[in-house]
Structures are given as C-alpha cells and as structure tokens.
C-alpha cells in the first residue's frame, strides 16, 4: 500500500474519531507529524485496526460510486481552504473534472443567502452572477445547493457557462433537498464543476452538518456575497466566517423594513461587508476585470414583439403588454392590486397574468405576487 493511500485512510479515520471537529484532529497530527503517525501513537483507544479497516472500506465505497477522497496536504486539496484555521481533514469530491482543475484555476466567489428568496433577491442574484460571467476572468461560483439563493446562483452559473461547486451537508452519495437531485447531477457532469463534502457516504442532513458546512463554503472562496438574509441564518454565518478568514465580503443592500435584507444591511453597517450596487463594478472590485455593461432591454417591447409574432389580435396584445408593464413597474404586485390598478375584473387579470407566466415573462408565487421574469429580459 502506498504511503499516500495510508495517510489518506488515517485522515479519514481521524476525522471520524474526532467527530468531524478538525481542530482536535489537527492538533494530534501536528504533534505527531502526520496522520499516520498520530494514528499509530494514539493511546486513547479511539483508533486501532478496526478504525483503519472501516476507513479503508469507506474510501473504497466512495471510489466505487465515482467519488474521490482528497486528504489535507495533497496537491489536489483546495489551497484557500487549507489556509483556514479549521480545514476539514479531507473532502469527498464528485465531478467530471479532476479536483486540481476545479480548485487550482479560477478565483472562487461564494454566493449565499436565505432559502426564502424574494423576487428582488432572485433578480439581483441572477444579474450579479451574469455580470461575473461577462468579466474577462470568469470565476468559480461556490454555494450550498439549498433552496433559494443557493440554487439560483448554481443554476445561473451553469446557464452562463460558469463553473460551480456545491458543498453538501450530507454524504457525497445523497442530495439535500431531494428536489435538487437533477441540479446536483448536472453539476457533477459539467466540466469544471463538482459536488464536495467532508462527510462520509451515508451521512444524513442533520442540523449541525449545515452549520459546519458553512465554513467550507467560506473557506473555498476568495470572496463571499450575501444576497438576502435575516439577522440570523446560514448566510450570515458564512459571511462572518469569511470575514474571520480575512476574505472579502459583499452584501446586497435592501429596504430597511424588509426582514430578509436586515442581515445584509447589518453587515454593511458593521463594516464587515461592502455594499453591492453595480454588478459590473463588483466584478472589477473582485479583480476579475471590467465586465462589459449591457443596456437594460425594453421588457414591454419584448412582450409586444413576442405576441405580434404569435399573431395575437391587437386588443389582446395591448392588454398583455399593459399588464406586463404594471408587473415590471412594481415587483411583487398581487393580483388584487393589479385589479385595482387596471380596473379590470379578477377573472381577466388572472387569465392575462397566467398567459404571461406560461410564456415565461412573469413568475407568480403561492401568494399570487407577480414579478417580471428576468430570463425573458436578458
């Protein structure tokens, strides 16, 4: 057995023995000189032949499922993560490209925030990631595959041809939430992208794993962007961890009375984060070069052209354009408010909005709040 493989197995066994709290295991490794030496010198009874065999079987299982274990100290281990005070002893990696290609090439930007993303957050998250994709130096987008900001960042990155890494709160053989299985498969199959975790196969999505996962997201990235967050939340924790690692932190400002912007506004007031106002300027501030600016397209003109091509009667086309303009002018407007603004009956408003939604110009949430759909604009 090669020394590197033995060291990898010992790292895996130490991580499990110390409950995935890296500080304790790292102290033992530093004192002994290597994971293998720490394993052999153990007198606590935590380590032994059974622990070694179990770790060896675990790594073999990961390999058979198309995954790779990258031990701390290996050339493939992400350099920025290794600089942190509490790096994981190893990472389980699944991707189409080798880890050296994923972690050693492009600068990484973490994009994080609330699961309860608003239309405002979704629109600006999309705009920001698209601006990063237009920059001369195209970054790696890191997030956590969660509902809301995370999945918006991942999907936009993939759609724009940017590489993205999803850090999982589970074993590498699982995806949480399950609704994002297809997204995870797409990430793992796309060159330059990957799924990573420090938890072994079979690990369920328990609360503590989400909290520990945040340090990896912050540690992998040169800079962290908080899109939306309450004063407390995973995105806030990731941003504060990034600041503690002496990394750049940015936050999207929001309304003072909006709970989902209070976390961003707080970080800005505390001078822990720089405010984001211009996505193109953010790309330049990140050292990615000046992203070419795009003129804002005329949304209502695009709606009109679409329904002209579809051969709609002029009266119906004008109604669709006017409704689209109302929705574009006030993000989050409800169907009842549209009725009051247009003086049309609810049945007409509902029918027109449904048509706009079906054709991809409008999105509507469960509370029947409407927003212009950015995908049709750009």
C-alpha positions as CSV (number, residue, x, y, z in Angstrom):
1,X,0.0,0.0,0.0
2,X,1.4,3.4,-0.9
3,X,2.2,5.9,1.8
4,X,-0.2,8.5,0.4
5,X,-3.0,6.0,0.5
6,X,-2.2,5.0,4.1
7,X,-2.1,8.7,5.1
8,X,-5.5,9.2,3.3
9,X,-7.1,6.4,5.2
10,X,-5.7,7.6,8.5
11,X,-7.0,11.1,7.8
12,X,-10.4,9.6,7.2
13,X,-10.3,7.5,10.4
14,X,-9.1,10.6,12.5
15,X,-11.9,12.7,11.1
16,X,-14.5,10.1,12.2
17,X,-12.8,9.5,15.6
18,X,-12.9,13.2,16.5
19,X,-16.5,13.7,15.4
20,X,-15.6,15.9,12.4
21,X,-14.2,18.7,14.7
22,X,-11.0,19.3,12.8
23,X,-9.2,21.4,15.5
24,X,-8.7,18.4,17.8
25,X,-7.5,16.1,15.0
26,X,-5.2,18.8,13.5
27,X,-3.6,19.2,16.9
28,X,-2.9,15.5,17.1
29,X,-1.5,15.5,13.5
30,X,0.8,18.5,14.2
31,X,2.1,16.9,17.4
32,X,2.9,13.6,15.7
33,X,4.0,14.9,12.3
34,X,1.4,13.2,10.1
35,X,-2.0,11.5,10.3
36,X,-0.3,8.1,10.0
37,X,2.0,8.9,13.0
38,X,-0.9,10.3,15.0
39,X,-2.9,7.2,14.3
40,X,-0.1,4.9,15.4
41,X,0.7,7.0,18.5
42,X,-2.9,7.0,19.8
43,X,-3.4,5.8,23.4
44,X,-7.0,6.9,23.8
45,X,-8.4,3.7,22.4
46,X,-10.3,5.7,19.7
47,X,-8.0,4.4,16.9
48,X,-6.9,0.9,16.0
49,X,-7.1,-1.8,13.4
50,X,-10.9,-1.7,13.3
51,X,-11.0,2.1,12.8
52,X,-8.4,1.8,10.0
53,X,-10.2,-1.0,8.2
54,X,-13.5,0.8,8.5
55,X,-12.0,4.0,7.0
56,X,-10.4,1.9,4.2
57,X,-13.7,0.4,3.3
58,X,-15.4,3.8,3.4
59,X,-12.9,5.2,0.8
60,X,-13.2,2.1,-1.4
61,X,-17.0,2.5,-1.3
62,X,-16.6,6.2,-2.3
63,X,-14.3,5.2,-5.2
64,X,-16.8,2.6,-6.5
65,X,-19.5,5.2,-6.6
66,X,-17.4,7.5,-8.7
67,X,-16.1,9.8,-5.9
68,X,-12.7,10.7,-4.7
69,X,-11.3,11.5,-1.2
70,X,-8.8,14.4,-1.1
71,X,-6.8,14.5,2.1
72,X,-5.4,17.6,3.7
73,X,-1.9,18.2,2.5
74,X,-2.4,16.7,-1.0
75,X,-1.8,18.8,-4.1
76,X,-5.4,18.5,-5.1
77,X,-6.7,19.9,-1.8
78,X,-8.1,23.4,-2.2
79,X,-5.3,25.8,-1.2
80,X,-7.5,28.6,0.1
81,X,-9.4,26.1,2.3
82,X,-6.1,24.7,3.7
83,X,-5.2,28.3,4.8
84,X,-8.2,28.3,7.3
85,X,-7.7,27.6,11.0
86,X,-10.2,24.7,10.8
87,X,-9.9,23.0,7.4
88,X,-11.6,19.6,7.1
89,X,-9.1,16.6,7.2
90,X,-10.4,15.6,3.8
91,X,-13.0,16.3,1.2
92,X,-15.2,13.8,-0.7
93,X,-15.2,15.0,-4.3
94,X,-17.5,14.1,-7.3
95,X,-17.1,15.8,-10.6
96,X,-16.3,15.4,-14.3
97,X,-13.0,17.2,-14.0
98,X,-10.1,16.4,-11.6
99,X,-10.1,18.4,-8.4
100,X,-6.8,20.1,-9.4
101,X,-8.6,21.6,-12.4
102,X,-11.6,22.7,-10.3
103,X,-9.7,24.3,-7.4
104,X,-6.4,25.5,-8.8
105,X,-7.6,27.5,-11.8
106,X,-10.2,30.2,-11.3
107,X,-10.8,32.6,-8.4
108,X,-13.8,31.4,-6.4
109,X,-16.7,33.5,-5.2
110,X,-19.3,32.2,-2.7
111,X,-22.9,33.3,-3.3
112,X,-25.1,32.7,-0.2
113,X,-28.3,33.8,1.4
114,X,-31.8,32.9,2.5
115,X,-33.9,30.0,1.5
116,X,-36.9,32.3,1.4
117,X,-35.6,34.3,-1.5
118,X,-37.8,37.2,-2.7
119,X,-38.3,38.3,-6.3
120,X,-35.8,41.2,-5.5
121,X,-33.2,38.7,-4.3
122,X,-33.7,36.3,-7.2
123,X,-33.5,39.1,-9.8
124,X,-30.3,40.6,-8.3
125,X,-28.6,37.3,-7.6
126,X,-29.2,36.4,-11.3
127,X,-27.9,39.8,-12.5
128,X,-24.8,39.6,-10.4
129,X,-23.8,36.1,-11.4
130,X,-24.4,37.0,-15.1
131,X,-22.2,40.0,-14.7
132,X,-19.5,37.8,-13.2
133,X,-19.9,35.6,-16.3
134,X,-19.2,38.6,-18.6
135,X,-16.0,39.5,-16.8
136,X,-12.6,38.9,-18.5
137,X,-11.7,36.5,-15.7
138,X,-14.6,34.1,-15.1
139,X,-14.8,32.9,-11.5
140,X,-15.9,29.6,-9.9
141,X,-19.2,30.1,-8.1
142,X,-19.5,28.3,-4.7
143,X,-22.7,27.7,-2.8
144,X,-24.6,25.1,-0.8
145,X,-27.3,23.7,-3.2
146,X,-30.0,24.9,-0.8
147,X,-33.4,26.3,-1.8
148,X,-33.4,30.0,-2.5
149,X,-30.3,32.0,-3.1
150,X,-28.0,28.9,-3.4
151,X,-29.8,27.1,-6.2
152,X,-30.4,30.4,-8.0
153,X,-26.7,31.0,-8.0
154,X,-25.9,27.5,-9.2
155,X,-28.4,27.4,-12.0
156,X,-27.5,30.9,-13.2
157,X,-23.8,29.9,-13.2
158,X,-24.5,26.8,-15.2
159,X,-26.7,28.6,-17.7
160,X,-24.0,31.2,-18.2
161,X,-21.2,28.7,-18.6
162,X,-19.6,29.5,-15.3
163,X,-18.2,26.5,-13.3
164,X,-19.9,26.0,-9.9
165,X,-19.2,23.9,-6.8
166,X,-21.9,22.7,-4.4
167,X,-20.9,22.0,-0.8
168,X,-23.2,19.4,0.6
169,X,-24.4,19.0,4.2
170,X,-24.7,15.2,3.7
171,X,-22.6,12.4,2.5
172,X,-21.4,12.5,-1.2
173,X,-24.0,9.8,-2.0
174,X,-27.0,11.9,-1.1
175,X,-28.5,15.3,-2.2
176,X,-30.4,17.6,0.1
177,X,-33.0,18.8,-0.6
178,X,-34.1,16.0,-2.9
179,X,-35.8,18.3,-5.3
180,X,-32.3,19.4,-6.4
181,X,-31.1,15.9,-7.4
182,X,-31.2,16.9,-11.1
183,X,-29.2,20.0,-10.4
184,X,-26.6,18.0,-8.5
185,X,-26.3,15.6,-11.4
186,X,-25.9,18.4,-13.8
187,X,-23.2,20.0,-11.7
188,X,-21.3,16.7,-11.3
189,X,-21.5,16.0,-15.0
190,X,-20.3,19.5,-16.1
191,X,-16.6,20.1,-16.7
192,X,-15.0,22.4,-14.1
193,X,-17.9,21.8,-11.6
194,X,-18.1,19.5,-8.6
195,X,-20.0,18.3,-5.5
196,X,-18.0,18.3,-2.3
197,X,-18.5,17.4,1.3
198,X,-16.4,16.4,4.3
199,X,-19.0,13.9,5.5
200,X,-18.7,10.2,4.6
201,X,-21.3,8.3,2.5
202,X,-24.5,7.6,4.4
203,X,-24.4,10.9,6.5
204,X,-28.0,12.3,6.8
205,X,-28.8,16.0,6.7
206,X,-28.8,16.8,10.4
207,X,-28.8,20.4,11.7
208,X,-25.2,20.5,12.8
209,X,-24.0,19.5,9.4
210,X,-25.4,22.6,7.8
211,X,-23.6,24.8,10.3
212,X,-20.3,23.1,9.8
213,X,-20.8,23.1,6.0
214,X,-20.8,26.9,6.0
215,X,-17.1,27.0,7.0
216,X,-16.2,25.1,3.8
217,X,-18.2,27.4,1.6
218,X,-16.4,30.4,3.1
219,X,-13.1,28.7,3.1
220,X,-13.1,27.8,-0.6
221,X,-13.8,31.3,-1.8
222,X,-11.7,34.4,-2.2
223,X,-14.9,36.5,-1.6
224,X,-18.4,35.9,-0.3
225,X,-21.5,37.6,-1.5
226,X,-24.6,37.7,0.8
227,X,-27.7,38.3,-1.4
228,X,-30.5,38.2,1.2
229,X,-30.7,37.2,4.8
230,X,-32.4,37.8,8.1
231,X,-30.1,38.9,11.0
232,X,-29.6,35.2,11.9
233,X,-29.2,32.5,9.3
234,X,-26.7,30.3,7.5
235,X,-25.8,33.0,5.0
236,X,-24.9,35.4,7.9
237,X,-22.8,32.7,9.5
238,X,-21.0,32.0,6.2
239,X,-20.3,35.7,5.7
240,X,-19.0,36.2,9.2
241,X,-16.8,33.1,8.8
242,X,-15.4,34.6,5.6
243,X,-14.6,37.8,7.4
244,X,-12.8,35.8,10.1
245,X,-10.7,34.1,7.4
246,X,-9.7,37.6,6.2
247,X,-11.7,37.2,2.9
248,X,-13.7,39.9,1.2
249,X,-17.4,40.1,2.0
250,X,-20.0,41.8,0.0
251,X,-23.8,42.3,0.7
252,X,-26.8,43.3,-1.4
253,X,-28.5,46.2,0.4
254,X,-32.2,46.1,0.8
255,X,-35.1,48.0,2.3
256,X,-34.7,48.9,6.0
257,X,-38.1,47.4,6.9
258,X,-37.5,44.1,5.0
259,X,-36.5,41.3,7.4
260,X,-34.8,39.4,4.5
261,X,-32.5,42.4,4.0
262,X,-31.7,43.1,7.6
263,X,-28.8,40.8,7.7
264,X,-27.2,42.3,4.7
265,X,-27.8,45.8,6.0
266,X,-26.3,44.9,9.4
267,X,-23.0,43.6,7.9
268,X,-22.7,46.8,5.9
269,X,-23.3,48.9,9.0
270,X,-20.7,46.9,10.9
271,X,-18.2,47.5,8.0
272,X,-17.9,43.7,7.6
273,X,-19.3,43.8,4.1
274,X,-19.1,46.2,1.2
275,X,-22.5,47.1,-0.4
276,X,-23.2,45.9,-3.9
277,X,-24.9,48.4,-6.2
278,X,-23.5,47.7,-9.6
279,X,-22.8,44.1,-10.7
280,X,-20.2,45.2,-13.2
281,X,-18.4,47.2,-10.6
282,X,-18.4,44.2,-8.3
283,X,-16.7,42.1,-10.9
284,X,-14.0,44.7,-11.2
285,X,-13.7,45.0,-7.4
286,X,-13.2,41.3,-7.2
287,X,-10.2,41.6,-9.6
288,X,-12.0,39.9,-12.4
289,X,-11.6,42.8,-14.8
290,X,-14.3,45.2,-16.1
291,X,-17.4,43.4,-17.2
292,X,-18.9,45.0,-20.3
293,X,-22.1,46.7,-19.4
294,X,-25.4,45.8,-21.0
295,X,-28.1,48.2,-21.7
296,X,-31.3,47.3,-19.9
297,X,-33.6,45.8,-22.5
298,X,-37.1,47.1,-23.1
299,X,-39.2,44.5,-21.4
300,X,-42.6,45.6,-22.5
301,X,-41.3,46.0,-26.1
302,X,-40.1,42.4,-25.9
303,X,-43.5,41.3,-24.8
304,X,-45.2,43.2,-27.6
305,X,-42.8,41.7,-30.2
306,X,-43.5,38.2,-28.9
307,X,-47.2,38.4,-29.1
308,X,-47.0,40.2,-32.6
309,X,-45.1,37.2,-33.8
310,X,-47.6,34.8,-32.3
311,X,-50.4,36.6,-34.3
312,X,-52.5,37.8,-31.3
313,X,-55.2,40.4,-32.0
314,X,-54.2,44.0,-31.3
315,X,-56.6,44.4,-28.4
316,X,-55.4,41.2,-26.7
317,X,-51.7,42.0,-27.4
318,X,-52.1,45.5,-25.9
319,X,-53.7,44.1,-22.8
320,X,-50.8,41.7,-22.3
321,X,-48.3,44.5,-22.8
322,X,-50.0,46.8,-20.3
323,X,-50.3,44.0,-17.7
324,X,-46.6,43.2,-18.2
325,X,-45.7,46.9,-17.8
326,X,-47.6,47.1,-14.5
327,X,-45.8,44.0,-13.2
328,X,-42.4,45.2,-14.4
329,X,-43.0,48.6,-12.7
330,X,-43.8,47.1,-9.3
331,X,-42.0,43.9,-8.3
332,X,-44.2,41.7,-6.1
333,X,-47.6,43.2,-7.0
334,X,-50.5,41.0,-6.2
335,X,-53.4,40.0,-8.4
336,X,-55.8,42.1,-6.2
337,X,-53.6,45.1,-6.6
338,X,-53.4,44.6,-10.3
339,X,-57.2,44.6,-10.4
340,X,-57.3,47.9,-8.5
341,X,-54.6,49.4,-10.7
342,X,-56.1,48.4,-14.1
343,X,-59.8,48.4,-13.0
344,X,-60.3,45.0,-14.6
345,X,-62.2,42.1,-13.1
346,X,-60.2,39.5,-11.3
347,X,-61.1,36.8,-13.9
348,X,-59.5,39.0,-16.7
349,X,-56.4,39.8,-14.6
350,X,-55.9,36.2,-13.6
351,X,-56.2,35.0,-17.2
352,X,-53.8,37.6,-18.6
353,X,-51.2,37.0,-15.9
354,X,-51.5,33.2,-16.4
355,X,-50.7,33.7,-20.1
356,X,-47.7,35.9,-19.3
357,X,-46.5,33.3,-16.8
358,X,-47.0,30.4,-19.2
359,X,-44.9,32.3,-21.9
360,X,-42.1,32.9,-19.4
361,X,-42.5,36.7,-19.0
362,X,-43.9,36.6,-15.5
363,X,-43.5,34.5,-12.3
364,X,-46.1,34.3,-9.6
365,X,-45.6,32.9,-6.1
366,X,-48.0,31.0,-3.9
367,X,-49.4,34.2,-2.5
368,X,-50.2,35.4,-6.1
369,X,-47.5,38.1,-6.0
370,X,-46.1,38.7,-9.5
371,X,-42.7,39.7,-10.8
372,X,-41.2,40.2,-14.3
373,X,-39.2,37.1,-15.2
374,X,-35.6,38.1,-15.8
375,X,-34.9,35.2,-18.2
376,X,-37.0,36.8,-20.8
377,X,-35.3,40.1,-20.4
378,X,-31.7,39.1,-20.9
